[in-house]
Amino acid sequence: MLVLLILGLLVLFDGMDNQLLGLIAHDMSEDLGLPISAFGLIFSSALVGGIAGALLLSTAADQSLGRKRVIIIGMGLAGFGTFMTAHAETLIELIGVRFVTGIGLGAALPILISLASEFSPQRYSRLVVSLMIAFVPLGSLLGSVMARGILPYSGWHGLLYVAGCGTIALTLLAAFVVPESVAFLVNRKRNQPAAVKSIQKLFGVNGVGSVVVDQERDAHAISKKLPVAMLFDKKLRALTILVWIAFFMDQAILYFVMNWTPSLLLKAGMSSSAGTDAAAMFGIGGALGTIAQGWLTTRFGIYKVMIVEICIYVAAMVALPSVLDRPEMASAMVFAIAATICAYHAGLINLTLESFPESIRSTAFGWAFGMGRMGAAGAPAIAGVFLGWGWSPALIFLWAAMLGVATGLALLGMRKILSRRSAQQAAGQDAAVGMA
């Protein structure tokens, strides 16, 4: 339980670090003499770093470095980058330091979720994954609470110092508490003594002589075929492409909302507290929506729930510009947007983990996450360009709604492929029974 709690707190701080710059972009632009539209590039630099971290370090986590080590490296970089952001004074310096921060955040998040899934009992794995994802928007809430408490007294420099030091401190604690992946130690390193120590640290039991893990994973560990290449086998190619499209659009929405909504609400004429209120609503709504996702999908089915979620998101994003003169209604719309898109994101992750073979599941999730980071990197930059062109906040919000339509269409394609696969598997089982 302590290990899962530490992993959850790391996810929480990951979400906080992602949100902070969106909360202080307006103040930073004034103090540093930078146009607010330039922050589209700054936001995107962190996400470009996230792409590199997700695609490269997540692969290294399975092949050489180990999952725990990648988490420590990633969160350490994130804490250091957040701290050093307070010392950046030019656009180039901000882009550079946020790129380094992004590498850390991009590397850590998918491995944190994967490790939490591995360390949880199988029957509770989906619940644990959903709870871990819920910590991301809760990190946004934590950032807004910290901003309210620190900004009036220490400014944005103080906020970045506290967040950076807190992330580094938690990472050091994780280095002592969190064990290495047992599957990695057994399959890749063939290190039984270290695997036994991990089991003892995880469960607090003694007398374990050796550890045996899933034999399919073991076979994959000695396979010479690259896992990424297996994603494009004939049976998985179309599914892989649709999953990547869905993640691309989904994370484009998430990071647009996290990074730009506070500033766009201010630009639309709302009060200075509207930005932090929006961040708080994003955190609360996102967390509640993600937690509710598990219960709803069990009761009504994952596809029905996700389709309803994306439809509500599109409707709320389209309606948001019409209520900007009413702060309470604007907060309610942000809450609905956050609840639905974060729950939809959790559903995509669970679908990905459940739809690919066990032997390449980590690779499938890691690369889908990396493709999502590309969307996350592009959307804030494009929004900044639109703002520089003179687009109104209402027009930019409408563009974000169209991204929801695109990811919903990709989901429908995934549903068709997976339904066909289930029907073929059922037919094969019936044929086998008939032959028997």
Secondary structure, DSSP 8 states (H G I E B T S, - for coil): -HHHHHHHHHHHHHHHHHHHHHHHHHHHHHHHT--GGGHHHHHHHHHHHHHHIIIIIHHHHHHTS-HHHHHHHHHHHHHHHHHHHTT--SHHHHHHHHHHHHHHHHHHHHHHHHHHHHHS-GGGHHHHHHHHHHHHHHHHHHHHHHHHHHHHHHHHHHHHHHHHHHHHHHHHHHHHHS---HHIIIIIS--HHHHHHHHHHHH-----------HHHHHHHT--S-HHHHTTSTTTHHHHHHHHHHHHHHHHHHHHHHHHHHHHHHHTT--THHHHHHHHHHHHHHHHHHHHHHHHHHHH-HHHHHHHHHHHHHHHHHHGGGGTT-HHHHHHHHHHHHHHHHHHHHHHHHHHHHHS-GGGHHHHHHHHHHHHHHHHHHHHHHHHHHHHTT--HHHHHHHHHHHHHHHHHHHHHHHHHHHHHHHHHHHHHHHHHHH-
